[in-house]
């Protein structure tokens, strides 16, 4: 099974996340299939960059976003524009 989730990068107390498509058995920051965006929570407002066509492709293939990522995508209006 494949998930769309956050992979943490950045220094201690300075998080930066990649939005990745990964197998559920892979480690959080380990092997992934494809990077489909970034999330920087340190900027106000938080900076999110997405590749909407790739996210839609992976969701059509059966990939499930994690709860955290689902909330992030809703804030960005992703589900409203693809429905």
mmCIF file of the N, C-alpha and C atoms, coordinates in Angstrom:
data_MODEL
# 
_entry.id   MODEL 
# 
loop_
_atom_site.group_PDB 
_atom_site.id 
_atom_site.type_symbol 
_atom_site.label_atom_id 
_atom_site.label_alt_id 
_atom_site.label_comp_id 
_atom_site.label_asym_id 
_atom_site.label_entity_id 
_atom_site.label_seq_id 
_atom_site.pdbx_PDB_ins_code 
_atom_site.Cartn_x 
_atom_site.Cartn_y 
_atom_site.Cartn_z 
_atom_site.occupancy 
_atom_site.B_iso_or_equiv 
_atom_site.pdbx_formal_charge 
_atom_site.auth_seq_id 
_atom_site.auth_comp_id 
_atom_site.auth_asym_id 
_atom_site.auth_atom_id 
_atom_site.pdbx_PDB_model_num 
ATOM 1   N N  . UNK A 1 1  ? 0.839   -1.184 0.000   1.00 0.00 ? 1  UNK A N  1 
ATOM 2   C CA . UNK A 1 1  ? 0.000   0.000  0.000   1.00 0.00 ? 1  UNK A CA 1 
ATOM 3   C C  . UNK A 1 1  ? 0.884   1.246  0.000   1.00 0.00 ? 1  UNK A C  1 
ATOM 4   N N  . UNK A 1 2  ? 0.413   2.285  -0.621  1.00 0.00 ? 2  UNK A N  1 
ATOM 5   C CA . UNK A 1 2  ? 1.180   3.519  -0.775  1.00 0.00 ? 2  UNK A CA 1 
ATOM 6   C C  . UNK A 1 2  ? 0.477   4.647  -0.030  1.00 0.00 ? 2  UNK A C  1 
ATOM 7   N N  . UNK A 1 3  ? 1.267   5.480  0.642   1.00 0.00 ? 3  UNK A N  1 
ATOM 8   C CA . UNK A 1 3  ? 0.750   6.637  1.375   1.00 0.00 ? 3  UNK A CA 1 
ATOM 9   C C  . UNK A 1 3  ? 1.399   7.907  0.848   1.00 0.00 ? 3  UNK A C  1 
ATOM 10  N N  . UNK A 1 4  ? 0.670   9.006  0.959   1.00 0.00 ? 4  UNK A N  1 
ATOM 11  C CA . UNK A 1 4  ? 1.237   10.332 0.711   1.00 0.00 ? 4  UNK A CA 1 
ATOM 12  C C  . UNK A 1 4  ? 1.421   10.933 2.090   1.00 0.00 ? 4  UNK A C  1 
ATOM 13  N N  . UNK A 1 5  ? 2.660   11.281 2.445   1.00 0.00 ? 5  UNK A N  1 
ATOM 14  C CA . UNK A 1 5  ? 2.942   11.709 3.813   1.00 0.00 ? 5  UNK A CA 1 
ATOM 15  C C  . UNK A 1 5  ? 4.073   12.732 3.858   1.00 0.00 ? 5  UNK A C  1 
ATOM 16  N N  . UNK A 1 6  ? 4.332   13.226 5.067   1.00 0.00 ? 6  UNK A N  1 
ATOM 17  C CA . UNK A 1 6  ? 5.404   14.190 5.287   1.00 0.00 ? 6  UNK A CA 1 
ATOM 18  C C  . UNK A 1 6  ? 6.682   13.468 5.676   1.00 0.00 ? 6  UNK A C  1 
ATOM 19  N N  . UNK A 1 7  ? 7.810   13.935 5.130   1.00 0.00 ? 7  UNK A N  1 
ATOM 20  C CA . UNK A 1 7  ? 9.127   13.438 5.515   1.00 0.00 ? 7  UNK A CA 1 
ATOM 21  C C  . UNK A 1 7  ? 9.884   14.628 6.089   1.00 0.00 ? 7  UNK A C  1 
ATOM 22  N N  . UNK A 1 8  ? 10.352  14.516 7.321   1.00 0.00 ? 8  UNK A N  1 
ATOM 23  C CA . UNK A 1 8  ? 10.981  15.650 8.002   1.00 0.00 ? 8  UNK A CA 1 
ATOM 24  C C  . UNK A 1 8  ? 12.432  15.819 7.573   1.00 0.00 ? 8  UNK A C  1 
ATOM 25  N N  . UNK A 1 9  ? 12.791  17.062 7.313   1.00 0.00 ? 9  UNK A N  1 
ATOM 26  C CA . UNK A 1 9  ? 14.166  17.446 7.016   1.00 0.00 ? 9  UNK A CA 1 
ATOM 27  C C  . UNK A 1 9  ? 14.447  18.717 7.798   1.00 0.00 ? 9  UNK A C  1 
ATOM 28  N N  . UNK A 1 10 ? 15.614  19.267 7.639   1.00 0.00 ? 10 UNK A N  1 
ATOM 29  C CA . UNK A 1 10 ? 15.956  20.486 8.357   1.00 0.00 ? 10 UNK A CA 1 
ATOM 30  C C  . UNK A 1 10 ? 16.716  20.183 9.634   1.00 0.00 ? 10 UNK A C  1 
ATOM 31  N N  . UNK A 1 11 ? 17.176  21.234 10.267  1.00 0.00 ? 11 UNK A N  1 
ATOM 32  C CA . UNK A 1 11 ? 17.992  21.102 11.474  1.00 0.00 ? 11 UNK A CA 1 
ATOM 33  C C  . UNK A 1 11 ? 17.110  20.920 12.709  1.00 0.00 ? 11 UNK A C  1 
ATOM 34  N N  . UNK A 1 12 ? 17.775  20.686 13.820  1.00 0.00 ? 12 UNK A N  1 
ATOM 35  C CA . UNK A 1 12 ? 17.087  20.547 15.095  1.00 0.00 ? 12 UNK A CA 1 
ATOM 36  C C  . UNK A 1 12 ? 16.307  21.832 15.394  1.00 0.00 ? 12 UNK A C  1 
ATOM 37  N N  . UNK A 1 13 ? 15.039  21.675 15.738  1.00 0.00 ? 13 UNK A N  1 
ATOM 38  C CA . UNK A 1 13 ? 14.124  22.779 16.035  1.00 0.00 ? 13 UNK A CA 1 
ATOM 39  C C  . UNK A 1 13 ? 13.879  23.705 14.849  1.00 0.00 ? 13 UNK A C  1 
ATOM 40  N N  . UNK A 1 14 ? 14.235  23.294 13.657  1.00 0.00 ? 14 UNK A N  1 
ATOM 41  C CA . UNK A 1 14 ? 14.003  24.061 12.427  1.00 0.00 ? 14 UNK A CA 1 
ATOM 42  C C  . UNK A 1 14 ? 13.425  23.115 11.366  1.00 0.00 ? 14 UNK A C  1 
ATOM 43  N N  . UNK A 1 15 ? 12.202  22.618 11.575  1.00 0.00 ? 15 UNK A N  1 
ATOM 44  C CA . UNK A 1 15 ? 11.672  21.598 10.673  1.00 0.00 ? 15 UNK A CA 1 
ATOM 45  C C  . UNK A 1 15 ? 11.349  22.135 9.280   1.00 0.00 ? 15 UNK A C  1 
ATOM 46  N N  . UNK A 1 16 ? 11.523  21.274 8.317   1.00 0.00 ? 16 UNK A N  1 
ATOM 47  C CA . UNK A 1 16 ? 11.144  21.500 6.930   1.00 0.00 ? 16 UNK A CA 1 
ATOM 48  C C  . UNK A 1 16 ? 10.693  20.143 6.421   1.00 0.00 ? 16 UNK A C  1 
ATOM 49  N N  . UNK A 1 17 ? 9.575   20.105 5.762   1.00 0.00 ? 17 UNK A N  1 
ATOM 50  C CA . UNK A 1 17 ? 9.021   18.823 5.351   1.00 0.00 ? 17 UNK A CA 1 
ATOM 51  C C  . UNK A 1 17 ? 8.917   18.717 3.839   1.00 0.00 ? 17 UNK A C  1 
ATOM 52  N N  . UNK A 1 18 ? 9.178   17.518 3.325   1.00 0.00 ? 18 UNK A N  1 
ATOM 53  C CA . UNK A 1 18 ? 8.877   17.183 1.946   1.00 0.00 ? 18 UNK A CA 1 
ATOM 54  C C  . UNK A 1 18 ? 7.583   16.381 1.963   1.00 0.00 ? 18 UNK A C  1 
ATOM 55  N N  . UNK A 1 19 ? 6.744   16.616 0.992   1.00 0.00 ? 19 UNK A N  1 
ATOM 56  C CA . UNK A 1 19 ? 5.543   15.809 0.831   1.00 0.00 ? 19 UNK A CA 1 
ATOM 57  C C  . UNK A 1 19 ? 5.917   14.721 -0.161  1.00 0.00 ? 19 UNK A C  1 
ATOM 58  N N  . UNK A 1 20 ? 5.870   13.469 0.291   1.00 0.00 ? 20 UNK A N  1 
ATOM 59  C CA . UNK A 1 20 ? 6.356   12.363 -0.528  1.00 0.00 ? 20 UNK A CA 1 
ATOM 60  C C  . UNK A 1 20 ? 5.307   11.260 -0.653  1.00 0.00 ? 20 UNK A C  1 
ATOM 61  N N  . UNK A 1 21 ? 5.456   10.490 -1.722  1.00 0.00 ? 21 UNK A N  1 
ATOM 62  C CA . UNK A 1 21 ? 4.676   9.275  -1.921  1.00 0.00 ? 21 UNK A CA 1 
ATOM 63  C C  . UNK A 1 21 ? 5.605   8.131  -1.545  1.00 0.00 ? 21 UNK A C  1 
ATOM 64  N N  . UNK A 1 22 ? 5.192   7.312  -0.566  1.00 0.00 ? 22 UNK A N  1 
ATOM 65  C CA . UNK A 1 22 ? 6.065   6.250  -0.066  1.00 0.00 ? 22 UNK A CA 1 
ATOM 66  C C  . UNK A 1 22 ? 5.255   5.008  0.283   1.00 0.00 ? 22 UNK A C  1 
ATOM 67  N N  . UNK A 1 23 ? 5.930   3.878  0.240   1.00 0.00 ? 23 UNK A N  1 
ATOM 68  C CA . UNK A 1 23 ? 5.338   2.630  0.692   1.00 0.00 ? 23 UNK A CA 1 
ATOM 69  C C  . UNK A 1 23 ? 5.138   2.724  2.204   1.00 0.00 ? 23 UNK A C  1 
ATOM 70  N N  . UNK A 1 24 ? 4.088   2.108  2.720   1.00 0.00 ? 24 UNK A N  1 
ATOM 71  C CA . UNK A 1 24 ? 3.803   2.233  4.157   1.00 0.00 ? 24 UNK A CA 1 
ATOM 72  C C  . UNK A 1 24 ? 4.861   1.571  5.019   1.00 0.00 ? 24 UNK A C  1 
ATOM 73  N N  . UNK A 1 25 ? 5.630   0.648  4.459   1.00 0.00 ? 25 UNK A N  1 
ATOM 74  C CA . UNK A 1 25 ? 6.665   -0.025 5.241   1.00 0.00 ? 25 UNK A CA 1 
ATOM 75  C C  . UNK A 1 25 ? 7.980   0.746  5.282   1.00 0.00 ? 25 UNK A C  1 
ATOM 76  N N  . UNK A 1 26 ? 8.113   1.794  4.472   1.00 0.00 ? 26 UNK A N  1 
ATOM 77  C CA . UNK A 1 26 ? 9.340   2.595  4.463   1.00 0.00 ? 26 UNK A CA 1 
ATOM 78  C C  . UNK A 1 26 ? 9.379   3.495  5.699   1.00 0.00 ? 26 UNK A C  1 
ATOM 79  N N  . UNK A 1 27 ? 10.577  3.820  6.143   1.00 0.00 ? 27 UNK A N  1 
ATOM 80  C CA . UNK A 1 27 ? 10.726  4.712  7.290   1.00 0.00 ? 27 UNK A CA 1 
ATOM 81  C C  . UNK A 1 27 ? 10.221  6.112  6.955   1.00 0.00 ? 27 UNK A C  1 
ATOM 82  N N  . UNK A 1 28 ? 9.952   6.894  8.002   1.00 0.00 ? 28 UNK A N  1 
ATOM 83  C CA . UNK A 1 28 ? 9.406   8.241  7.813   1.00 0.00 ? 28 UNK A CA 1 
ATOM 84  C C  . UNK A 1 28 ? 10.287  9.095  6.906   1.00 0.00 ? 28 UNK A C  1 
ATOM 85  N N  . UNK A 1 29 ? 11.586  9.088  7.150   1.00 0.00 ? 29 UNK A N  1 
ATOM 86  C CA . UNK A 1 29 ? 12.512  9.903  6.362   1.00 0.00 ? 29 UNK A CA 1 
ATOM 87  C C  . UNK A 1 29 ? 13.320  9.055  5.389   1.00 0.00 ? 29 UNK A C  1 
ATOM 88  N N  . UNK A 1 30 ? 12.887  7.842  5.173   1.00 0.00 ? 30 UNK A N  1 
ATOM 89  C CA . UNK A 1 30 ? 13.652  6.914  4.339   1.00 0.00 ? 30 UNK A CA 1 
ATOM 90  C C  . UNK A 1 30 ? 13.248  6.945  2.882   1.00 0.00 ? 30 UNK A C  1 
ATOM 91  N N  . UNK A 1 31 ? 13.257  5.772  2.293   1.00 0.00 ? 31 UNK A N  1 
ATOM 92  C CA . UNK A 1 31 ? 13.006  5.615  0.867   1.00 0.00 ? 31 UNK A CA 1 
ATOM 93  C C  . UNK A 1 31 ? 11.599  6.081  0.503   1.00 0.00 ? 31 UNK A C  1 
ATOM 94  N N  . UNK A 1 32 ? 11.491  6.795  -0.611  1.00 0.00 ? 32 UNK A N  1 
ATOM 95  C CA . UNK A 1 32 ? 10.196  7.218  -1.107  1.00 0.00 ? 32 UNK A CA 1 
ATOM 96  C C  . UNK A 1 32 ? 10.156  7.037  -2.617  1.00 0.00 ? 32 UNK A C  1 
ATOM 97  N N  . UNK A 1 33 ? 8.963   7.031  -3.160  1.00 0.00 ? 33 UNK A N  1 
ATOM 98  C CA . UNK A 1 33 ? 8.770   6.822  -4.588  1.00 0.00 ? 33 UNK A CA 1 
ATOM 99  C C  . UNK A 1 33 ? 8.933   8.132  -5.348  1.00 0.00 ? 33 UNK A C  1 
ATOM 100 N N  . UNK A 1 34 ? 8.285   9.188  -4.854  1.00 0.00 ? 34 UNK A N  1 
ATOM 101 C CA . UNK A 1 34 ? 8.315   10.480 -5.541  1.00 0.00 ? 34 UNK A CA 1 
ATOM 102 C C  . UNK A 1 34 ? 8.055   11.605 -4.554  1.00 0.00 ? 34 UNK A C  1 
ATOM 103 N N  . UNK A 1 35 ? 8.709   12.735 -4.773  1.00 0.00 ? 35 UNK A N  1 
ATOM 104 C CA . UNK A 1 35 ? 8.465   13.937 -3.990  1.00 0.00 ? 35 UNK A CA 1 
ATOM 105 C C  . UNK A 1 35 ? 7.431   14.781 -4.736  1.00 0.00 ? 35 UNK A C  1 
ATOM 106 N N  . UNK A 1 36 ? 6.335   15.144 -4.056  1.00 0.00 ? 36 UNK A N  1 
ATOM 107 C CA . UNK A 1 36 ? 5.256   15.872 -4.721  1.00 0.00 ? 36 UNK A CA 1 
ATOM 108 C C  . UNK A 1 36 ? 5.000   17.255 -4.116  1.00 0.00 ? 36 UNK A C  1 
ATOM 109 N N  . UNK A 1 37 ? 5.894   17.734 -3.266  1.00 0.00 ? 37 UNK A N  1 
ATOM 110 C CA . UNK A 1 37 ? 5.733   19.069 -2.711  1.00 0.00 ? 37 UNK A CA 1 
ATOM 111 C C  . UNK A 1 37 ? 6.576   19.284 -1.477  1.00 0.00 ? 37 UNK A C  1 
ATOM 112 N N  . UNK A 1 38 ? 6.444   20.484 -0.895  1.00 0.00 ? 38 UNK A N  1 
ATOM 113 C CA . UNK A 1 38 ? 7.156   20.839 0.327   1.00 0.00 ? 38 UNK A CA 1 
ATOM 114 C C  . UNK A 1 38 ? 6.217   21.589 1.260   1.00 0.00 ? 38 UNK A C  1 
ATOM 115 N N  . UNK A 1 39 ? 6.601   21.609 2.551   1.00 0.00 ? 39 UNK A N  1 
ATOM 116 C CA . UNK A 1 39 ? 5.841   22.313 3.580   1.00 0.00 ? 39 UNK A CA 1 
ATOM 117 C C  . UNK A 1 39 ? 6.836   22.911 4.559   1.00 0.00 ? 39 UNK A C  1 
ATOM 118 N N  . UNK A 1 40 ? 6.774   24.246 4.715   1.00 0.00 ? 40 UNK A N  1 
ATOM 119 C CA . UNK A 1 40 ? 7.656   24.956 5.635   1.00 0.00 ? 40 UNK A CA 1 
ATOM 120 C C  . UNK A 1 40 ? 6.803   25.641 6.696   1.00 0.00 ? 40 UNK A C  1 
ATOM 121 N N  . UNK A 1 41 ? 6.688   25.068 7.901   1.00 0.00 ? 41 UNK A N  1 
ATOM 122 C CA . UNK A 1 41 ? 5.829   25.632 8.940   1.00 0.00 ? 41 UNK A CA 1 
ATOM 123 C C  . UNK A 1 41 ? 6.437   26.829 9.672   1.00 0.00 ? 41 UNK A C  1 
ATOM 124 N N  . UNK A 1 42 ? 7.697   27.137 9.429   1.00 0.00 ? 42 UNK A N  1 
ATOM 125 C CA . UNK A 1 42 ? 8.356   28.215 10.165  1.00 0.00 ? 42 UNK A CA 1 
ATOM 126 C C  . UNK A 1 42 ? 7.998   29.609 9.652   1.00 0.00 ? 42 UNK A C  1 
ATOM 127 N N  . UNK A 1 43 ? 7.550   29.703 8.434   1.00 0.00 ? 43 UNK A N  1 
ATOM 128 C CA . UNK A 1 43 ? 7.158   30.984 7.855   1.00 0.00 ? 43 UNK A CA 1 
ATOM 129 C C  . UNK A 1 43 ? 5.714   31.266 8.267   1.00 0.00 ? 43 UNK A C  1 
ATOM 130 N N  . UNK A 1 44 ? 5.379   32.542 8.457   1.00 0.00 ? 44 UNK A N  1 
ATOM 131 C CA . UNK A 1 44 ? 4.013   32.902 8.813   1.00 0.00 ? 44 UNK A CA 1 
ATOM 132 C C  . UNK A 1 44 ? 3.399   33.706 7.683   1.00 0.00 ? 44 UNK A C  1 
ATOM 133 N N  . UNK A 1 45 ? 2.409   33.226 6.960   1.00 0.00 ? 45 UNK A N  1 
ATOM 134 C CA . UNK A 1 45 ? 1.777   31.920 7.064   1.00 0.00 ? 45 UNK A CA 1 
ATOM 135 C C  . UNK A 1 45 ? 2.663   30.809 6.494   1.00 0.00 ? 45 UNK A C  1 
ATOM 136 N N  . UNK A 1 46 ? 2.375   29.595 6.882   1.00 0.00 ? 46 UNK A N  1 
ATOM 137 C CA . UNK A 1 46 ? 3.179   28.445 6.453   1.00 0.00 ? 46 UNK A CA 1 
ATOM 138 C C  . UNK A 1 46 ? 3.199   28.352 4.927   1.00 0.00 ? 46 UNK A C  1 
ATOM 139 N N  . UNK A 1 47 ? 4.366   28.038 4.380   1.00 0.00 ? 47 UNK A N  1 
ATOM 140 C CA . UNK A 1 47 ? 4.543   27.945 2.934   1.00 0.00 ? 47 UNK A CA 1 
ATOM 141 C C  . UNK A 1 47 ? 4.357   26.496 2.485   1.00 0.00 ? 47 UNK A C  1 
ATOM 142 N N  . UNK A 1 48 ? 3.446   26.309 1.542   1.00 0.00 ? 48 UNK A N  1 
ATOM 143 C CA . UNK A 1 48 ? 3.185   24.975 0.998   1.00 0.00 ? 48 UNK A CA 1 
ATOM 144 C C  . UNK A 1 48 ? 3.309   25.054 -0.522  1.00 0.00 ? 48 UNK A C  1 
ATOM 145 N N  . UNK A 1 49 ? 4.129   24.187 -1.092  1.00 0.00 ? 49 UNK A N  1 
ATOM 146 C CA . UNK A 1 49 ? 4.199   24.075 -2.547  1.00 0.00 ? 49 UNK A CA 1 
ATOM 147 C C  . UNK A 1 49 ? 3.794   22.655 -2.909  1.00 0.00 ? 49 UNK A C  1 
ATOM 148 N N  . UNK A 1 50 ? 2.944   22.551 -3.913  1.00 0.00 ? 50 UNK A N  1 
ATOM 149 C CA . UNK A 1 50 ? 2.403   21.254 -4.312  1.00 0.00 ? 50 UNK A CA 1 
ATOM 150 C C  . UNK A 1 50 ? 2.546   21.046 -5.810  1.00 0.00 ? 50 UNK A C  1 
ATOM 151 N N  . UNK A 1 51 ? 2.567   19.778 -6.199  1.00 0.00 ? 51 UNK A N  1 
ATOM 152 C CA . UNK A 1 51 ? 2.450   19.393 -7.601  1.00 0.00 ? 51 UNK A CA 1 
ATOM 153 C C  . UNK A 1 51 ? 1.073   18.730 -7.718  1.00 0.00 ? 51 UNK A C  1 
ATOM 154 N N  . UNK A 1 52 ? 0.015   19.524 -7.924  1.00 0.00 ? 52 UNK A N  1 
ATOM 155 C CA . UNK A 1 52 ? -1.347  18.977 -7.860  1.00 0.00 ? 52 UNK A CA 1 
ATOM 156 C C  . UNK A 1 52 ? -1.617  17.856 -8.856  1.00 0.00 ? 52 UNK A C  1 
ATOM 157 N N  . UNK A 1 53 ? -1.030  17.932 -10.050 1.00 0.00 ? 53 UNK A N  1 
ATOM 158 C CA . UNK A 1 53 ? -1.279  16.880 -11.036 1.00 0.00 ? 53 UNK A CA 1 
ATOM 159 C C  . UNK A 1 53 ? -0.690  15.536 -10.593 1.00 0.00 ? 53 UNK A C  1 
ATOM 160 N N  . UNK A 1 54 ? 0.463   15.573 -9.916  1.00 0.00 ? 54 UNK A N  1 
ATOM 161 C CA . UNK A 1 54 ? 1.085   14.332 -9.431  1.00 0.00 ? 54 UNK A CA 1 
ATOM 162 C C  . UNK A 1 54 ? 0.345   13.782 -8.207  1.00 0.00 ? 54 UNK A C  1 
ATOM 163 N N  . UNK A 1 55 ? -0.135  14.672 -7.329  1.00 0.00 ? 55 UNK A N  1 
ATOM 164 C CA . UNK A 1 55 ? -0.906  14.226 -6.171  1.00 0.00 ? 55 UNK A CA 1 
ATOM 165 C C  . UNK A 1 55 ? -2.196  13.566 -6.642  1.00 0.00 ? 55 UNK A C  1 
ATOM 166 N N  . UNK A 1 56 ? -2.877  14.200 -7.604  1.00 0.00 ? 56 UNK A N  1 
ATOM 167 C CA . UNK A 1 56 ? -4.104  13.621 -8.150  1.00 0.00 ? 56 UNK A CA 1 
ATOM 168 C C  . UNK A 1 56 ? -3.811  12.269 -8.803  1.00 0.00 ? 56 UNK A C  1 
ATOM 169 N N  . UNK A 1 57 ? -2.709  12.171 -9.543  1.00 0.00 ? 57 UNK A N  1 
ATOM 170 C CA . UNK A 1 57 ? -2.340  10.908 -10.185 1.00 0.00 ? 57 UNK A CA 1 
ATOM 171 C C  . UNK A 1 57 ? -2.185  9.801  -9.139  1.00 0.00 ? 57 UNK A C  1 
ATOM 172 N N  . UNK A 1 58 ? -1.430  10.082 -8.081  1.00 0.00 ? 58 UNK A N  1 
ATOM 173 C CA . UNK A 1 58 ? -1.186  9.055  -7.072  1.00 0.00 ? 58 UNK A CA 1 
ATOM 174 C C  . UNK A 1 58 ? -2.456  8.694  -6.313  1.00 0.00 ? 58 UNK A C  1 
ATOM 175 N N  . UNK A 1 59 ? -3.329  9.666  -6.058  1.00 0.00 ? 59 UNK A N  1 
ATOM 176 C CA . UNK A 1 59 ? -4.585  9.368  -5.379  1.00 0.00 ? 59 UNK A CA 1 
ATOM 177 C C  . UNK A 1 59 ? -5.480  8.523  -6.285  1.00 0.00 ? 59 UNK A C  1 
ATOM 178 N N  . UNK A 1 60 ? -5.447  8.762  -7.587  1.00 0.00 ? 60 UNK A N  1 
ATOM 179 C CA . UNK A 1 60 ? -6.196  7.927  -8.531  1.00 0.00 ? 60 UNK A CA 1 
ATOM 180 C C  . UNK A 1 60 ? -5.650  6.504  -8.568  1.00 0.00 ? 60 UNK A C  1 
ATOM 181 N N  . UNK A 1 61 ? -4.352  6.348  -8.287  1.00 0.00 ? 61 UNK A N  1 
ATOM 182 C CA . UNK A 1 61 ? -3.736  5.020  -8.250  1.00 0.00 ? 61 UNK A CA 1 
ATOM 183 C C  . UNK A 1 61 ? -3.988  4.295  -6.925  1.00 0.00 ? 61 UNK A C  1 
ATOM 184 N N  . UNK A 1 62 ? -4.624  4.973  -5.960  1.00 0.00 ? 62 UNK A N  1 
ATOM 185 C CA . UNK A 1 62 ? -4.969  4.336  -4.695  1.00 0.00 ? 62 UNK A CA 1 
ATOM 186 C C  . UNK A 1 62 ? -4.158  4.799  -3.499  1.00 0.00 ? 62 UNK A C  1 
ATOM 187 N N  . UNK A 1 63 ? -3.262  5.760  -3.670  1.00 0.00 ? 63 UNK A N  1 
ATOM 188 C CA . UNK A 1 63 ? -2.471  6.269  -2.547  1.00 0.00 ? 63 UNK A CA 1 
ATOM 189 C C  . UNK A 1 63 ? -3.376  7.063  -1.607  1.00 0.00 ? 63 UNK A C  1 
ATOM 190 N N  . UNK A 1 64 ? -3.193  6.863  -0.307  1.00 0.00 ? 64 UNK A N  1 
ATOM 191 C CA . UNK A 1 64 ? -3.987  7.547  0.705   1.00 0.00 ? 64 UNK A CA 1 
ATOM 192 C C  . UNK A 1 64 ? -3.139  8.587  1.419   1.00 0.00 ? 64 UNK A C  1 
ATOM 193 N N  . UNK A 1 65 ? -3.599  9.848  1.525   1.00 0.00 ? 65 UNK A N  1 
ATOM 194 C CA . UNK A 1 65 ? -2.850  10.827 2.317   1.00 0.00 ? 65 UNK A CA 1 
ATOM 195 C C  . UNK A 1 65 ? -3.050  10.565 3.804   1.00 0.00 ? 65 UNK A C  1 
ATOM 196 N N  . UNK A 1 66 ? -2.035  10.883 4.609   1.00 0.00 ? 66 UNK A N  1 
ATOM 197 C CA . UNK A 1 66 ? -2.174  10.763 6.057   1.00 0.00 ? 66 UNK A CA 1 
ATOM 198 C C  . UNK A 1 66 ? -3.139  11.834 6.549   1.00 0.00 ? 66 UNK A C  1 
ATOM 199 N N  . UNK A 1 67 ? -3.605  11.711 7.777   1.00 0.00 ? 67 UNK A N  1 
ATOM 200 C CA . UNK A 1 67 ? -4.560  12.681 8.322   1.00 0.00 ? 67 UNK A CA 1 
ATOM 201 C C  . UNK A 1 67 ? -3.979  14.085 8.325   1.00 0.00 ? 67 UNK A C  1 
ATOM 202 N N  . UNK A 1 68 ? -2.722  14.213 8.729   1.00 0.00 ? 68 UNK A N  1 
ATOM 203 C CA . UNK A 1 68 ? -2.076  15.525 8.771   1.00 0.00 ? 68 UNK A CA 1 
ATOM 204 C C  . UNK A 1 68 ? -2.011  16.133 7.377   1.00 0.00 ? 68 UNK A C  1 
ATOM 205 N N  . UNK A 1 69 ? -1.619  15.344 6.408   1.00 0.00 ? 69 UNK A N  1 
ATOM 206 C CA . UNK A 1 69 ? -1.509  15.843 5.044   1.00 0.00 ? 69 UNK A CA 1 
ATOM 207 C C  . UNK A 1 69 ? -2.882  16.145 4.452   1.00 0.00 ? 69 UNK A C  1 
ATOM 208 N N  . UNK A 1 70 ? -3.881  15.348 4.808   1.00 0.00 ? 70 UNK A N  1 
ATOM 209 C CA . UNK A 1 70 ? -5.235  15.598 4.320   1.00 0.00 ? 70 UNK A CA 1 
ATOM 210 C C  . UNK A 1 70 ? -5.720  16.970 4.793   1.00 0.00 ? 70 UNK A C  1 
ATOM 211 N N  . UNK A 1 71 ? -5.457  17.293 6.072   1.00 0.00 ? 71 UNK A N  1 
ATOM 212 C CA . UNK A 1 71 ? -5.833  18.606 6.601   1.00 0.00 ? 71 UNK A CA 1 
ATOM 213 C C  . UNK A 1 71 ? -5.083  19.718 5.887   1.00 0.00 ? 71 UNK A C  1 
ATOM 214 N N  . UNK A 1 72 ? -3.807  19.501 5.612   1.00 0.00 ? 72 UNK A N  1 
ATOM 215 C CA . UNK A 1 72 ? -2.985  20.486 4.910   1.00 0.00 ? 72 UNK A CA 1 
ATOM 216 C C  . UNK A 1 72 ? -3.507  20.712 3.489   1.00 0.00 ? 72 UNK A C  1 
ATOM 217 N N  . UNK A 1 73 ? -3.876  19.644 2.803   1.00 0.00 ? 73 UNK A N  1 
ATOM 218 C CA . UNK A 1 73 ? -4.405  19.762 1.444   1.00 0.00 ? 73 UNK A CA 1 
ATOM 219 C C  . UNK A 1 73 ? -5.753  20.475 1.427   1.00 0.00 ? 73 UNK A C  1 
ATOM 220 N N  . UNK A 1 74 ? -6.578  20.242 2.452   1.00 0.00 ? 74 UNK A N  1 
ATOM 221 C CA . UNK A 1 74 ? -7.865  20.931 2.539   1.00 0.00 ? 74 UNK A CA 1 
ATOM 222 C C  . UNK A 1 74 ? -7.656  22.431 2.704   1.00 0.00 ? 74 UNK A C  1 
ATOM 223 N N  . UNK A 1 75 ? -6.684  22.823 3.542   1.00 0.00 ? 75 UNK A N  1 
ATOM 224 C CA . UNK A 1 75 ? -6.389  24.246 3.739   1.00 0.00 ? 75 UNK A CA 1 
ATOM 225 C C  . UNK A 1 75 ? -5.916  24.901 2.453   1.00 0.00 ? 75 UNK A C  1 
ATOM 226 N N  . UNK A 1 76 ? -5.219  24.144 1.624   1.00 0.00 ? 76 UNK A N  1 
ATOM 227 C CA . UNK A 1 76 ? -4.727  24.664 0.347   1.00 0.00 ? 76 UNK A CA 1 
ATOM 228 C C  . UNK A 1 76 ? -5.788  24.627 -0.746  1.00 0.00 ? 76 UNK A C  1 
ATOM 229 N N  . UNK A 1 77 ? -6.960  24.081 -0.428  1.00 0.00 ? 77 UNK A N  1 
ATOM 230 C CA . UNK A 1 77 ? -8.047  24.025 -1.389  1.00 0.00 ? 77 UNK A CA 1 
ATOM 231 C C  . UNK A 1 77 ? -7.902  22.918 -2.415  1.00 0.00 ? 77 UNK A C  1 
ATOM 232 N N  . UNK A 1 78 ? -7.107  21.919 -2.114  1.00 0.00 ? 78 UNK A N  1 
ATOM 233 C CA . UNK A 1 78 ? -6.852  20.854 -3.082  1.00 0.00 ? 78 UNK A CA 1 
ATOM 234 C C  . UNK A 1 78 ? -8.099  20.016 -3.334  1.00 0.00 ? 78 UNK A C  1 
ATOM 235 N N  . UNK A 1 79 ? -8.801  19.615 -2.289  1.00 0.00 ? 79 UNK A N  1 
ATOM 236 C CA . UNK A 1 79 ? -9.958  18.751 -2.465  1.00 0.00 ? 79 UNK A CA 1 
ATOM 237 C C  . UNK A 1 79 ? -11.125 19.495 -3.107  1.00 0.00 ? 79 UNK A C  1 
ATOM 238 N N  . UNK A 1 80 ? -11.250 20.783 -2.856  1.00 0.00 ? 80 UNK A N  1 
ATOM 239 C CA . UNK A 1 80 ? -12.337 21.560 -3.449  1.00 0.00 ? 80 UNK A CA 1 
ATOM 240 C C  . UNK A 1 80 ? -12.165 21.677 -4.965  1.00 0.00 ? 80 UNK A C  1 
ATOM 241 N N  . UNK A 1 81 ? -10.898 21.803 -5.424  1.00 0.00 ? 81 UNK A N  1 
ATOM 242 C CA . UNK A 1 81 ? -10.660 22.020 -6.850  1.00 0.00 ? 81 UNK A CA 1 
ATOM 243 C C  . UNK A 1 81 ? -10.657 20.717 -7.651  1.00 0.00 ? 81 UNK A C  1 
ATOM 244 N N  . UNK A 1 82 ? -10.460 19.575 -6.996  1.00 0.00 ? 82 UNK A N  1 
ATOM 245 C CA . UNK A 1 82 ? -10.385 18.308 -7.733  1.00 0.00 ? 82 UNK A CA 1 
ATOM 246 C C  . UNK A 1 82 ? -11.694 17.531 -7.692  1.00 0.00 ? 82 UNK A C  1 
ATOM 247 N N  . UNK A 1 83 ? -12.643 17.940 -6.872  1.00 0.00 ? 83 UNK A N  1 
ATOM 248 C CA . UNK A 1 83 ? -13.895 17.183 -6.740  1.00 0.00 ? 83 UNK A CA 1 
ATOM 249 C C  . UNK A 1 83 ? -14.825 17.460 -7.901  1.00 0.00 ? 83 UNK A C  1 
# 
